[in-house]
């Protein structure tokens, strides 16, 4: 959008700041939730992994036994399904004061820790006197999660079962979860930013509408007050310099001040109606009389003729007078000094000038706010006000080419229905 006023530009900066704040707050909340989810998932996976290897080691430790000769029997391992499902399985046995020796390795010796690690695991289980779970590398270099369960010969602890599993698969699943959470958070932050931008935009509409109405009010006030103020200045200057002209100048100045008061009242009424704080006044009125009085109050209307028939409409007299005044002043301004004819018929006020006319392609554009006709020196608000008043009363305003040259500007209003 180009041509933004400073106030509107500040509102748009506030909108982007609110969007950024919305997105940042959402991102912070999502990061916290994602961090909790990642931490919980990591702990849950680690606990599940430990439970799996502990269950296997304890179960296999129970199927080992010593025969009458004190020899550790491994028959139960070969028949237990726990051994089939174990990724790495080993049985160690140590004589009193001696290093532990490997009695069984599955699937191979390289899948179990080396001798140094075995001795460390053995000392740990001797110290704890219960199943321990640790992370240690196998002889082939891969890191495993191990459960070491003691095997008792009565009250003597001289052997243990090792069950290990590779945590890589669980860790890979955990990494995938983190990636999905990161991607989901990024998408949600973008969605939150978009939603925040839309919501702040909707919230700003009343403020933008208020600024637009304020600017329209100022432009229309300048348009409406310019002519009477200039005339008032001329009257005062002439009354100050002309001999014996002070009383007449004072009377004319009083009349102009009264007109200015009515203009200001109309402007305020229109501003309040557009802002939605006031309903328009709809009273039955004689449209022909309103037009005649409005033309009579305008200065320099010697070339204006009014032909009116009795017409009753319902509407706001101040707003309708303002619309008629704008039509006549527009004709006087662009008519090139030619006569202006005002005709009032059933629900229609037509103002014709004999000037150069308006190109057909601009007949609609001149009713837009701040769009002046070709070669115009006006502000482009006069005819826009006319159409606004017409539409507010359920009517319309239009331009057309007059037969023989010139332009006809029409204010069309619905007639008052009887009863």
Helices and strands as residue ranges (DSSP letters): H 6-63, E 65-66, E 72-73, H 75-79, H 81-85, E 88-93, E 101-106, G 109-111, H 115-128, E 132-137, E 143-153, E 156-165, H 168-241, H 246-275, E 283-286, H 287-297, E 304-308, E 312-315, H 317-334, E 340-345, E 348-353, G 360-362, G 365-367, H 382-392, E 396-401, E 407-412
